[in-house]
């Protein structure tokens, strides 16, 4: 079985204020109501609006964050999200911090292993980023999490968002220049 591809971040700082500021920031970008699945935002723009986020990351030695991606997962009846792996500009990048923004409490992130002989379809998003997508019949679910607090996750392991609600799920995915494996430690 695949190693555990996520870890809830048990930080001792109160994060409610940062979450509220992140919600306001994301709402101002317009990506709550429009945009693609993956919408990158320069991290300096985020830090300017939410300086205590920079402080939190600096305190945790996460000083190499280069981007926030606003991820919009439409309801499954409108646009199902298939199991996929993200392909980043640098292939060694594997870890992100995903933070709940809107409608995360009744949705899931699921992780999978591919079945023998499964072949991905390489898709290019409108923003030019590619990813490898699999059919559900070609994978086996290994983990299912609710994104109700910040979580470190492996985006190089097959995953999908299951949104059985009737509204879009919005998360903030922080991307880093290096892999912060220490986030997975106790």
C-alpha angles and dihedrals in degrees: 000000000000117000114260103284098200144041127194108233108241096197118168094218118095105253099184093095092050090048091052091048090047090052091052092046094049091046090054091053089062092229092120090073103023140022138075128291092272117037116176121211124187109254094226089063088053094047091049090057096037110030094168088063090061088049092051092049092045091051088054093046091249094133097136098071108137104173148018115211117203103216117203116194110189121210112283092243090060102037121354115215108228125210107276146154121229116239109208127197087256109048093210092066109106111147134073136167109232117199125193114243111160135001097356098129095079099036134076142214109217129195127208148188117222120241120240111281095019112147123198127225111226109224128188116216119221088259090059098252114132128216137179114243128195134193116249091240089060095058141058120218114240104170138015124193138178112227096221096134135020113296135185109227142180107238092183089070117082109270142155139188115242108204109175092165125096096243135067119270114222125196134170114230115196114206124202135200092231132037110256099208089167088076088071094055122097 
